[in-house]
Amino acid sequence: MLKGNRIQLRPVRKSDVTDTDVVKWLDDPETTILANGYYVPRTIMAEEKWIEELTTMKVTSNVELVIESVEGNEAKAIGIIELDGIEPKDHCAGFGITIGDKDYWNKGYGTEAANLIIKYGFEQLNLHRISSNAFSFNERSIRMHKKLGFREEGRQREINFANGQYHDLVLFGILKEEWQKNAEGE
């Protein structure tokens, strides 16, 4: 478990299908369009299978964690975060985050969670580079990436059609030394 000031990151559990709102977030059009650029209704069975796969993997190239807000002794699941496509040879991975509980949007929980998993990636997994992306309409995500020290590395122009128009996919990357300098500056 990774712990911050207001949040902790823990492994996904089978009980997340029934005991948390994870399935509800993944089936919320407003939440999923920010992460995926599109919305497709999902079933409880599909989510149960996804969580089952996560909890039974012995060796994986992904680290998928639940973000929990912590107040006193109470922990509440508010999102999902991941490092995916971890490449041991090149020491790189991708990063993704979804704050599913809208009561926690725009309050810094995502930035705190992202900082924790990025620190874990660089310090524990010995990554050299972490890549990420955000759709151009997801201003919160773009601000978070920049705050964490990610650099915009390019765009895939008009790759996504959502809400009646085309949008770019903004590509981000951060190197370990850039993250360290950014972390020291805080």
C-alpha positions, -999 to +999 in steps of 0.1 A: +000+000+000+012+035-009+002+063+015+000+100+010-014+128+032-051+124+022-050+092+001-037+057-001-032+034-031-041-002-026-044-033-048-077-040-065-098-066-046-125-089-058-148-072-034-144-039-053-172-052-076-197-051-048-182-031-019-171+001-038-184+023-067-157+011-091-182-005-114-204+025-113-175+049-123-165+026-152-201+028-165-205+066-161-204+083-195-190+116-181-161+097-163-152+073-190-153+098-219-125+117-201-103+087-199-112+068-230-126+095-253-158+074-258-185+057-238-196+022-242-221+008-216-204-019-195-220-048-176-214-060-141-202-093-155-175-076-176-163-056-146-162-087-124-142-105-151-118-075-153-113-074-116-109-112-114-081-110-141-064-082-121-065-101-088-054-135-102-024-123-123+009-138-110+033-118-132+022-087-149+034-057-167+007-035-151+003-021-116-034-013-111-044+003-078-075+017-062-073+053-049-088+057-015-094+090+004-084+086+040-101+106+068-093+094+103-098+056+102-122+057+073-110+049+038-133+054+007-125+043-028-125+073-051-107+062-082-083+039-101-047+045-111-021+025-131+013+020-145+009-001-176+030-017-202+060-018-179+091-026-200+119-040-179+145-037-207+138+000-215+127+009-179+095+027-191+058+025-185+025+043-193+004+061-167-033+064-163-057+077-137-095+080-132-110+098-103-144+082-105-161+099-075-170+133-088-171+147-052-133+144-053-128+162-087-108+195-087-095+190-051-060+177-057-067+140-049-057+130-085-024+149-083-015+134-050-023+099-062-004+105-094+026+117-075+026+086-053+025+061-082+050+081-102+074+081-072+068+044-069+076+038-106+108+058-105+121+048-070+108+012-066+105-001-102+136+018-114+118+033-143+136+059-165+105+072-183+068+074-178+044+082-207+008+094-206-018+112-226-050+132-222-077+143-246-075+180-254-109+186-239-098+172-205-083+204-191-080+190-155-058+161-167-036+184-188-032+208-158-023+178-136+003+164-160+020+198-162+019+203-124+036+169-120+064+179-145+053+160-175+063+176-208+040+177-238+058+156-265+033+158-293-003+155-304-024+131-325-046+156-342-084+151-343-081+114-333-112+114-311-148+123-320-168+133-288-196+157-280-201+165-317-165+175-326-130+161-331-103+164-304-066+159-302-048+134-280-020+152-261+010+130-255+031+135-224+063+121-210+085+126-179+120+113-172+132+103-138+156+132-135+128+157-145+105+142-119+132+145-092+139+181-101+101+189-100+097+170-066+127+189-051+111+222-062+079+216-042 
